[in-house]
Amino acid sequence: MAGVISDLQVLKDPKKAADSVRFYQTDKGGYGEGDQFLGIVVPKQRKISRKYKDLSLPELQELLDSQFHECRSVALMILVLQYRKGNPEKHQQIVDLYLKNSKKIDNWDLVDMSAPYILGDWFLDRDRNILYEYAKSENLWQKRIAMLSTYGFIRKNQYEDTIKIAEILLNDKHDLIHKAVGWMLREVGKRDQAEEEKFLKKYYREMPRTMLRYAIEKFPESIRQKYLKGEI
């Protein structure tokens, strides 16, 4: 684990770190309030994750405990790599660690790079109640984890949980949830537009505008405009 920290420290860039502080809204009241950055771009993080792909789970826990965003990011990249190569026993251990640390997966990029590929695979043939618990949580990141995990199901042409969790989150106040729900609905529609439109025709008038725009982004322009103008 010390090697990861050392490699990250060598690559740190104060200017990029300052840019990240603004981009990820870490100021007081921002969704990333208090997060700290080293200023390391994702391709370099991925290179480090491949170098240290065999770190133990206790070592990865230490990285997840770090105040630095990039340390948590690299830990999650390694967990995804280990999950892909792991056996069922390893999968269980990784999922347990992931769920234990769900509130430390505390920005949209961290959720998006990991939830679909770990929880989205694990729950394909298992009880999914925990995702519904997360969708009803007060924690922003658990809600986004719930929504993004369903991307794993969508890729297997399973849409029911995406629709149900979208319904739970329909009236959420946070823009990052609006975007997540709209994105996952759009992914459903890319595979089965009729399935997405069943949801949209029921809810599009009450959906937050950002959620709707994300959901209909790939529709033919004529249909997209009808939804935006309330003419469906």
Backbone as a ProteinNet text record, in pm:
[ID]
protein_1_A
[PRIMARY]
MAGVISDLQVLKDPKKAADSVRFYQTDKGGYGEGDQFLGIVVPKQRKISRKYKDLSLPELQELLDSQFHECRSVALMILVLQYRKGNPEKHQQIVDLYLKNSKKIDNWDLVDMSAPYILGDWFLDRDRNILYEYAKSENLWQKRIAMLSTYGFIRKNQYEDTIKIAEILLNDKHDLIHKAVGWMLREVGKRDQAEEEKFLKKYYREMPRTMLRYAIEKFPESIRQKYLKGEI
[TERTIARY]
81.7	0	85.6	197.3	287.8	336	353.2	396.9	296.9	168.1	64	73.1	80.7	88.6	211.3	324.1	447.6	434.6	379.4	363.3	268.5	162.1	67.4	131.3	210.6	275.7	371.7	439.9	532.4	457.4	334.2	257.6	171.8	165.3	71.7	103	-2.2	7	-82.6	-24.2	-104.5	-203.9	-166.7	-258.6	-381	-356.2	-469.4	-552.8	-486.6	-559.4	-654.1	-608.1	-693	-810.8	-785.2	-893.3	-996.5	-948.9	-1038.8	-1125	-1066.3	-1141.3	-1263.6	-1247.1	-1360.3	-1454.9	-1397.9	-1480.1	-1570.1	-1517.8	-1593	-1664.6	-1674.1	-1754.2	-1725.4	-1601.5	-1559.2	-1574.1	-1619	-1638.4	-1754	-1766.3	-1872.2	-2008.3	-2089.2	-2220.2	-2221	-2102.6	-2095.2	-2111.9	-2144.7	-2167.7	-2040.5	-1923.1	-1796.8	-1727.3	-1805.2	-1748.5	-1640	-1524.9	-1416.2	-1321.9	-1355.3	-1267.4	-1135.5	-1028.9	-896.6	-839.2	-760.2	-709.2	-558.2	-497.8	-356.1	-334.4	-436.6	-426.4	-367.3	-421.8	-368.3	-479.4	-453	-555	-586.2	-705.2	-754.3	-664.3	-614.1	-526.8	-405.4	-348.7	-234.6	-279.5	-398.3	-452.3	-472.5	-523.6	-547.7	-416.1	-313.9	-183	-134	-152.2	-112.5	-198	-327.9	-416.2	-373.8	-329.2	-283.4	-151.9	-67.2	61.3	39.3	-62.5	-85.2	-215.5	-249.9	-377.6	-392.5	-282.2	-288.4	-284.7	-309.6	-313.8	-418.7	-391.7	-487.1	-606.4	-715.3	-832.8	-805.6	-730.3	-696.6	-617.6	-529.8	-455.9	-549.4	-646	-742.1	-832.9	-862.6	-939.1	-863.3	-733.9	-654.1	-663.7	-661.4	-674.8	-813.6	-915.6	-1052.1	-1069.5	-987.1	-992	-919.6	-848.9	-767.9	-854.1	-800.7	-869.4	-853.3	-761.4	-736.1	-822.7	-889.8	-982.1	-913.1	-793.7	-725.1	-690.5	-666.7	-640.4	-765	-879.2	-1004.4	-1035.1	-1005.8	-1029.6	-946.3	-817.9	-731	-777	-816.9	-866.9	-986.3	-1077.5	-1196.2	-1160.5	-1066.2	-1020.1	-962.7	-885.5	-826.6	-935.8	-1035.6	-1145.2	-1219.2	-1239.1	-1305	-1218.4	-1088.3	-997.7	-1000	-996.1	-996	-1129	-1238.2	-1370	-1378.1	-1329.3	-1336.1	-1259.8	-1150.3	-1065.7	-1099.5	-1183	-1202.5	-1300.8	-1295.4	-1391.7	-1507.5	-1613.5	-1727.9	-1692.5	-1599	-1559	-1496.4	-1411	-1348.5	-1454.2	-1548.5	-1657	-1729.6	-1761.8	-1832.7	-1751.9	-1623	-1537	-1532.9	-1525.1	-1520.3	-1652.1	-1762.7	-1894.1	-1912.7	-1873.4	-1883.2	-1803.7	-1682.3	-1598.3	-1663.1	-1716.8	-1779.7	-1898.6	-1985.4	-2103.4	-2064.5	-1965.4	-1916.5	-1867.8	-1813.8	-1753.3	-1837.9	-1965.4	-2047.5	-2048.4	-2039.8	-2042.4	-1907.8	-1804.2	-1673	-1656.2	-1749.4	-1751.4	-1830.3	-1766.7	-1838.7	-1822.4	-1822.5	-1837	-1886	-1941	-2007.3	-1911.8	-1787.6	-1693.3	-1658.9	-1648.8	-1617.2	-1730.5	-1853.5	-1969.8	-1974.5	-1960.6	-1983.9	-1880.2	-1756	-1651.7	-1661.2	-1743.9	-1740.2	-1874	-1978.4	-2105.9	-2160.3	-2159.7	-2214.2	-2135.1	-2006.5	-1918.3	-1898.2	-1933.9	-1925.5	-2067.4	-2143.7	-2279.3	-2369.8	-2349.2	-2432.1	-2415.1	-2300.8	-2279	-2323.9	-2284.3	-2312.3	-2461.6	-2542.5	-2686.1	-2766.2	-2699.2	-2772.2	-2862.1	-2811.6	-2889.3	-2907.4	-2915.7	-2933.3	-3040.2	-3083.3	-3179.8	-3123	-3202.9	-3156.6	-3211.3	-3260.4	-3323.7	-3231.2	-3103	-3009.3	-3008.3	-3029.3	-3032.4	-3154.6	-3263.8	-3383.5	-3363.6	-3292.9	-3258.6	-3171.6	-3075.1	-2988.3	-3066.9	-3160	-3238.8	-3321.3	-3357.5	-3438.5	-3352.8	-3221.8	-3129.5	-3129.4	-3083.2	-3059.8	-2924.4	-2841.6	-2706.6	-2707.1	-2658.2	-2656.8	-2587.2	-2474.3	-2392.4	-2453.5	-2518.7	-2588.6	-2702.4	-2770.3	-2877	-2821	-2709.4	-2649.5	-2597	-2541	-2498	-2615.8	-2729.6	-2848.3	-2885.1	-2886.1	-2926.5	-2823.3	-2696.2	-2591.6	-2568.4	-2594.4	-2578.7	-2669.2	-2783	-2876.4	-2824.2	-2717.1	-2656.7	-2611.2	-2563.8	-2525.8	-2643	-2762	-2882.3	-2926.6	-2919.4	-2960.1	-2879.8	-2751.7	-2666.5	-2707	-2781.8	-2835.2	-2983.3	-3030.1	-3169.2	-3268.8	-3229.2	-3318.5	-3345.7	-3470.3	-3502.1	-3588.6	-3647.4	-3748.1	-3695.1	-3575.2	-3522.7	-3481.9	-3433.2	-3403.6	-3529.6	-3639.8	-3766.1	-3815.8	-3809.4	-3860.2	-3775.8	-3644.3	-3558.4	-3572.2	-3592	-3618.3	-3745	-3845.9	-3969.6	-3944	-3862.1	-3828.7	-3758.2	-3671.9	-3587.8	-3647.2	-3766.8	-3827.7	-3832.5	-3863.7	-3879.8	-3760.6	-3648.6	-3528.6	-3489	-3428	-3397.1	-3259.6	-3173.6	-3034.3	-3011.6	-2940.6	-2910.3	-2833.8	-2745.2	-2667.6	-2754.7	-2865.5	-2960.6	-3046.3	-3084.9	-3159.4	-3080.2	-2950.6	-2866.5	-2851.2	-2833.4	-2815.2	-2940.1	-3056.5	-3181.8	-3204.4	-3186.9	-3205.8	-3111.5	-2987.9	-2887.2	-2928.7	-2970.5	-3007.5	-3135	-3227.8	-3346.2	-3306.1	-3212.6	-3163.5	-3101.1	-3025.8	-2964.4	-3070	-3178.8	-3290.4	-3345.1	-3366.5	-3425	-3339.5	-3208.6	-3119.6	-3139.6	-3188.2	-3211.3	-3358.4	-3446.1	-3590.1	-3661.4	-3679.2	-3738.3	-3880.4	-3953.7	-4092.3	-4097.1	-4000.3	-3995.2	-3968	-3874.7	-3847.6	-3968.3	-4033.7	-4145.7	-4265.6	-4279.4	-4385	-4366.4	-4241.7	-4209.7	-4230.6	-4178.5	-4184.4	-4327.8	-4411.4	-4549.2	-4625.6	-4583.1	-4646.6	-4596	-4466.3	-4404.4	-4341.7	-4337.6	-4251.1	-4292.4	-4419.2	-4462.4	-4414.7	-4387.1	-4340.7	-4191	-4124.8	-3981.3	-3905.4	-3798.8	-3711.2	-3661.9	-3646.7	-3613.6	-3481.7	-3382.1	-3253.6	-3270.7	-3346.9	-3372.6	-3437.4	-3536.6	-3604.9	-3510.3	-3432.4	-3340.9	-3239.5	-3186.5	-3094.3	-3164.2	-3286.4	-3358	-3390.3	-3418.3	-3463.9	-3355.1	-3233.6	-3124.4	-3105.8	-3127.9	-3103.8	-3229.7	-3340.5	-3464.7	-3455.9	-3530.5	-3542.2	-3586.9	-3535.4	-3559.7	-3708.2	-3787.8	-3931.2	-3998.3	-3961.3	-4019.4	-3964.7	-3835.9	-3773.4	-3843.8	-3871.8	-3936.7	-4078.7	-4147.7	-4283.2	-4280.2	-4180.3	-4167.9	-4134.3	-4043.2	-4003.6	-4115.7	-4203.8	-4315.5	-4443.3	-4435.1	-4553.8	-4663.5	-4625.9	-4725.7	-4746.5	-4693	-4709.3	-4847.5
-120.2	0	125.9	119.9	235.4	270.9	169.7	195	277.3	251.2	329.2	475.3	495.8	632.8	704.4	634.1	693.5	731.3	640	668	785.5	791.9	901.8	1034.8	1032.8	1155.5	1209.4	1118	1159.7	1230.7	1185.9	1237.4	1359.3	1396.6	1502.5	1634.1	1707	1830.8	1935.5	2030.5	2128.3	2205.9	2238.1	2313.3	2228.8	2102.6	2014.6	1988.2	1980.1	1960.8	2078.1	2198.5	2316.4	2314.4	2271.3	2259.4	2156.1	2045.3	1939.2	1984.7	2063.8	2117.8	2194.8	2271.8	2346.5	2253.6	2163.9	2078.1	1986.3	1932	1838.2	1905.1	2035.4	2113.7	2076.3	2097.4	2058.4	2170.4	2288.5	2397.6	2366.9	2443.7	2424	2430.4	2326.6	2318.4	2246.9	2222.1	2149	2000.2	1928.2	1784.5	1710	1767.6	1704.4	1774.3	1837.7	1919.6	1846.1	1910.4	1858.2	1762	1716.9	1622.8	1692.3	1613.7	1666.3	1592.4	1663.7	1609.6	1624.7	1527.1	1535	1595	1587.7	1643.9	1546.3	1424.7	1319.7	1275.8	1281.2	1249.4	1099.7	1065.9	927.7	827.5	856.9	757.6	719.1	814.4	783.5	702.3	731.7	651.2	506	489.1	352.9	276.3	345.3	281.5	231.9	312.6	271.7	155.3	159.4	50.1	-83.1	-80.3	-205.5	-252.6	-158.9	-193.9	-261.7	-215.1	-265.4	-346.3	-415.3	-485.2	-599.3	-643.5	-756.2	-714	-587.1	-543.6	-623.6	-646.1	-718.5	-629	-690	-611.9	-519.8	-562.4	-467.3	-346.5	-368	-255.4	-163.7	-222.8	-142.1	-65	-124.9	-52.7	72.7	60.8	176.9	288.2	249.7	350	413	333.2	386.8	481.3	463.9	551.1	684	696.5	816	940.2	1054.7	1181	1224.6	1160	1200.1	1121.4	1195.9	1140.2	1034.5	1064.2	971.9	839	839.9	713.7	626.1	686.3	610.1	564.8	650.3	616.8	495.8	496.9	384.4	256.8	267.8	150.2	88.9	172.1	122.1	62.9	124.7	66.8	-72.6	-88.9	-220.1	-319.5	-275.2	-365.7	-414.8	-326.2	-368.2	-470.9	-445.3	-541.2	-676	-674.5	-799.1	-871.2	-795.4	-857.6	-930.8	-868.7	-930.2	-1062.3	-1070.2	-1189.2	-1288.7	-1248.1	-1327.3	-1441.6	-1532.3	-1641.4	-1595.6	-1676.1	-1633.8	-1593.6	-1663	-1626.7	-1487.3	-1459.5	-1327.1	-1220.1	-1253.3	-1159.1	-1120.1	-1217.9	-1191.2	-1096.6	-1121.1	-1037.1	-892.5	-879.2	-745.6	-672	-742.8	-680.4	-638.7	-723.8	-689.3	-562.1	-554.3	-436.2	-312.8	-329.7	-218.5	-163.5	-252.1	-208.8	-145.2	-201.4	-145.6	-2.2	27.9	158.6	246.5	215.3	285.3	436.9	484.3	628.7	694	612.4	666	670.1	610.4	616.9	743.5	856.3	979.9	1088.3	1047.9	1143.6	1067.4	1140.9	1073.8	988.1	1032.2	953.4	821.9	823.9	702.8	602	650.6	562.6	504.3	591.5	549.5	449.6	457.6	366.1	228.9	216.9	94.7	24.7	98.3	33.8	-57.8	-15.8	-105.9	-235.1	-230.3	-342.6	-437	-390	-475.3	-513.7	-418	-450.4	-486.9	-422.6	-452.2	-593.3	-653.3	-793.7	-886	-852.4	-938.9	-964.4	-860.5	-873.2	-920.1	-959.8	-1010.6	-1128.4	-1216.9	-1336.1	-1348.1	-1231.8	-1230.7	-1129	-1139.9	-1045.7	-903.4	-811.6	-674.7	-573.7	-620.7	-531.3	-419.6	-449	-346.6	-225.5	-246.7	-133.5	-46.1	-106.6	-28.3	46.9	-14.3	56.5	177.9	158	269.2	378.7	339	437.6	525.3	470.8	545.7	612.2	599.2	655.4	807.8	868.9	1013.1	1047.7	945.6	967.2	976.1	1086	1110.3	998.2	953.6	857	718.3	681.5	553	552.8	665.9	674.9	661.4	726.5	714.5	571.7	510	370.4	282	302.4	222.4	234.5	358.9	380.2	325.6	355.1	314.1	163.6	98.1	-47.4	-115.5	-54.1	-117.6	-117.2	-42.3	-47.5	-189.8	-260.1	-400.5	-484.7	-455.5	-530	-491.9	-361.6	-314.3	-383.9	-402	-466.1	-610.7	-668	-803.9	-800.3	-683.6	-663.5	-688	-652.7	-655.5	-510.5	-467.7	-326.7	-297.2	-399.3	-378.1	-297.1	-329.9	-259.9	-117	-94.4	43.1	127.9	75.3	149.2	173.2	71.2	85	182.7	176	268	409.4	421.9	553.9	614.1	532.2	581.7	631.9	558.8	601	735.6	755.5	875.7	988.1	968	1062.4	1205	1219.7	1352.4	1394	1325.3	1364.7	1506.7	1578.3	1719.6	1743.1	1641.9	1666.8	1645.6	1740.2	1735.7	1609.3	1561.5	1441.7	1316.3	1316.9	1206.6	1221.7	1342.9	1366.6	1314	1345.1	1302.2	1149.7	1090	944.5	871.8	916.1	851.5	868.3	991	1014.2	931.6	920	841	694.7	637.6	496.6	471.7	565	551.3	555.6	643.9	651.6	519.7	454.9	326.1	218.8	224.6	133.3	159.5	286.9	323.3	287.2	287	248.5	102.4	24	-118.7	-149.5	-72.4	-96.3	37.4	112.6	245.8	238.4	136.6	123.1	108.6	35.4	18	151.6	228.4	358.9	450.4	447.8	538.4	505.5	380.5	348.2	430	439.8	520.4	668.2	714.2	856.5	906.2	830.2	874.8	887.6	809.8	815.6	933.6	966.2	1059.2	1184.1	1196.6	1300.7	1441.7	1463.5	1598.2	1638.3	1539.5	1571.8	1549.2	1491	1467.3	1599.3	1607.3	1724.4	1739.5	1863	1889.2	1822.3	1826.3	1763.9	1614.2	1551	1407.6	1375.1	1452.9	1429.8	1449.6	1555.5	1581.8	1468.7	1420.4	1307.4	1184.5	1160.6	1038.8	1035	1151.2	1154	1199.6	1207.3	1263.1	1193	1061.4	984.7	963.7	1020.8	1006.3	1086.8	1048	1134	1273.8	1374	1512.1	1545.6	1493.6	1525.6	1473.7	1352.1	1295	1367.6	1398.3	1468.8	1602.5	1674.8	1804.5	1791.3	1685.7	1664.7	1643.8	1567.1	1550.5	1681.9	1758	1883.7	1984.8	1979	2074.4	2021.9	1898.1	1842.4	1804.2	1757.9	1728.6	1579.7	1495.9	1351.4	1309.8
0	0	0	70.9	74.4	-65.2	-151.6	-288.1	-365.3	-345.4	-412.8	-369.6	-239.7	-187.4	-242.8	-242.9	-293.8	-440.4	-521.6	-664.3	-687.6	-609.9	-625	-584.7	-479.9	-434.6	-540.7	-609.7	-715.6	-828.8	-855.3	-968.2	-934.6	-809.6	-770.5	-842.3	-869.2	-945.4	-877.3	-805.8	-730.7	-816.7	-940.7	-1026.4	-1060.7	-1099	-1129.1	-1004	-889.8	-764.1	-739.4	-763.4	-745	-841.4	-964.8	-1062.7	-1017.1	-961	-915.6	-798.9	-711.2	-597.3	-647	-753.2	-809.9	-884.7	-966	-1051.7	-970	-861.6	-778.9	-661.6	-665.7	-571.4	-425.8	-385.4	-250.6	-148.3	-191.4	-97	-2.4	103	200.7	133.2	156.1	93.9	-39.4	-97.7	-223.8	-202.1	-308.1	-290.8	-252.6	-285.4	-248.8	-133.4	-48.6	58.8	137.8	148.7	230.8	161.9	39.5	-29.2	-64	-65.7	-98	-218.7	-297.7	-422.9	-432.6	-500.1	-532.3	-671	-754.3	-888.5	-988.9	-993.4	-1082.4	-1177.7	-1306.1	-1405.5	-1403.9	-1451.2	-1444.3	-1517.2	-1637.8	-1702.2	-1616.9	-1545.7	-1459.2	-1337.1	-1287.3	-1178.2	-1223.3	-1343.2	-1393.7	-1409.9	-1452.1	-1465.3	-1329.7	-1227.5	-1092.4	-1044.4	-1075.4	-1032	-1092.5	-1216.7	-1279.9	-1216.8	-1181.6	-1118.9	-983.9	-910.1	-774.3	-765.6	-873.3	-880.7	-780.6	-720.3	-627.5	-480.6	-452.5	-313.7	-235.7	-109.2	-24.4	9	51	88.1	207.6	310	417.1	366.1	269.6	211.6	133.9	64.1	-9.8	86	200.1	300.7	346.3	362.2	402.1	296.7	171.2	65.3	67.1	92.5	99.1	217.4	318.8	435.9	414.1	302.4	277.5	256.7	297	270.4	126.4	53.8	-84.3	-182.2	-266.1	-364.9	-451.3	-497.8	-589	-522.5	-392	-321.7	-322.2	-294.1	-297.2	-439.4	-535.4	-675.1	-718.1	-687.3	-723.9	-653.5	-527.5	-455.4	-527.8	-573.4	-643.4	-779.1	-848.2	-974.8	-953	-846.5	-815.9	-779.2	-702.5	-666	-790.9	-886.6	-1012.3	-1085.3	-1092.6	-1157.7	-1086.1	-954.2	-877.9	-890.4	-895.7	-911.3	-1044.8	-1150	-1283.5	-1288.6	-1215.3	-1218.6	-1107.8	-1013.3	-892.6	-907.4	-809.4	-799.1	-710.2	-695.1	-614	-471.5	-409.5	-274	-271.6	-368.3	-377.7	-406	-493.6	-522.8	-394.9	-313.4	-187.4	-98.2	-89.2	-5.2	-56.4	-187.5	-247.3	-227.2	-247.8	-227.9	-82.4	10.1	152.3	183.5	127.9	149.8	87.7	-30.3	-102	-23.1	20.9	95.3	228.3	292.3	418.9	401.5	285.4	258.6	166.9	154.1	54.7	73	197.7	220.1	193	173	135.7	-16.6	-86.7	-233	-264.4	-237.6	-209.9	-315.1	-439.3	-548.1	-670	-765.1	-877	-958.4	-974.7	-1054.4	-985.3	-853	-778	-787.4	-778.5	-793.8	-934.1	-1033.2	-1171.4	-1220.9	-1169.9	-1214.6	-1148	-1045	-965	-947	-916.1	-882.6	-992.4	-1120	-1221.9	-1237.8	-1208.8	-1239.3	-1120.4	-1002.2	-883.4	-839.9	-790	-745.5	-862.7	-975.3	-1092.1	-1143	-1117.2	-1152.6	-1039	-917.9	-802.2	-784.9	-804.1	-778.1	-900	-1004.8	-1121	-1084.8	-1000	-964.1	-812.6	-746.5	-601.5	-561.9	-437.5	-382.2	-389.1	-435.1	-459.9	-359.3	-247.7	-150	-102.5	-91.4	-43.5	-135.5	-264.9	-357.8	-332.3	-293.5	-260.9	-129.6	-36.5	87.9	57.2	-29.8	-67.9	-140.3	-227.3	-301.4	-207.6	-91.8	5.1	113	100.5	198.4	193.3	301.9	302.3	241.6	217.1	167.2	14.6	-36.9	-181.9	-257.2	-205.9	-280.3	-277.6	-169.2	-167.9	-268.6	-282.4	-382.3	-523.9	-548.7	-682.6	-705.5	-602	-613.5	-651.3	-587.8	-619.3	-766.5	-815.4	-954.8	-1052.1	-1029.2	-1123.3	-1122.7	-1010.2	-1006.1	-1107.3	-1135.7	-1229.8	-1372.8	-1399.1	-1532.7	-1563.9	-1461.6	-1481.2	-1525.3	-1471.5	-1509.6	-1651	-1680.2	-1812.5	-1921.5	-1898.1	-1998.6	-2022.8	-1929.9	-1946.7	-1982.7	-2028.2	-2070.6	-1958.7	-1837.5	-1721.9	-1681.2	-1694.2	-1676.8	-1554.7	-1496.2	-1391.9	-1274.4	-1227.9	-1111.2	-1144.4	-1265.2	-1307.5	-1299.6	-1349.7	-1350.3	-1208.1	-1124.8	-987.8	-905.5	-921.2	-847	-902.4	-1032.9	-1091.1	-1031.6	-1008.2	-946.5	-804.5	-729.1	-592.5	-593.3	-691.9	-696.6	-780.4	-828	-921.7	-867.3	-739.5	-680.6	-594.4	-611.8	-538.9	-580.7	-486.5	-511.7	-573.6	-573.7	-612.6	-761.7	-821.5	-964.6	-1003.8	-917.5	-951	-955.8	-883.8	-892.4	-1017.1	-1049.9	-1174.2	-1294.3	-1296.5	-1407.7	-1410.1	-1292.8	-1285.9	-1333.7	-1286.9	-1327.2	-1477.2	-1526.5	-1669.6	-1754	-1709.9	-1782	-1789.1	-1676.2	-1677.2	-1757.9	-1753.3	-1838.6	-1985.8	-2018.7	-2156.8	-2200	-2108.1	-2141.1	-2164.4	-2088.4	-2114.8	-2254.5	-2285	-2413.6	-2533	-2517.1	-2627	-2665.2	-2569.3	-2593.4	-2618.4	-2555.3	-2567.1	-2544.7	-2651.8	-2637.7	-2585.1	-2623.7	-2577.3	-2425.4	-2368.2	-2223.1	-2154.1	-2207.8	-2148.7	-2160.9	-2276.7	-2298.5	-2210.9	-2167.5	-2071.1	-1944.4	-1899.8	-1782.3	-1811.7	-1924.3	-1956.2	-1971.2	-2036.8	-2059.6	-1927.7	-1829.6	-1698.3	-1615.5	-1631.8	-1538.1	-1599.6	-1730.8	-1787.3	-1747.5	-1720	-1681.7	-1542.3	-1456.4	-1320.5	-1300.9	-1400.1	-1388	-1383.9	-1303.2	-1312.8	-1456.5	-1500	-1640.6	-1681.1	-1592.7	-1625.5	-1644.2	-1558.2	-1569.5	-1703.4	-1740.6	-1867.7	-1985.7	-1983.1	-2094.6	-2111.8	-2002.3	-2010.7	-2066.5	-2022.8	-2061.4	-2210.4	-2268.7	-2408.5	-2504.9	-2457.4	-2537.7	-2671.4	-2678.1	-2800.8	-2884.4	-2841.7	-2918.2	-3048.1	-3150.2	-3268.9	-3227	-3293.4	-3251.3	-3242.8	-3335.3	-3333.7	-3207	-3165	-3042.8	-2920.7	-2923.2	-2811.2	-2785.8	-2891.9	-2876.6	-2821.7	-2858.1	-2805.8	-2654.2	-2607.2	-2462.7	-2395.3	-2451.9	-2390.2	-2389.1	-2487.5	-2495.7	-2428.7	-2375.5	-2308.8	-2404.4	-2522.9	-2626.8	-2650.2	-2563.4	-2581.5	-2531.6
[MASK]
++++++++++++++++++++++++++++++++++++++++++++++++++++++++++++++++++++++++++++++++++++++++++++++++++++++++++++++++++++++++++++++++++++++++++++++++++++++++++++++++++++++++++++++++++++++++++++++++++++++++++++++++++++++++++++++++++++++++

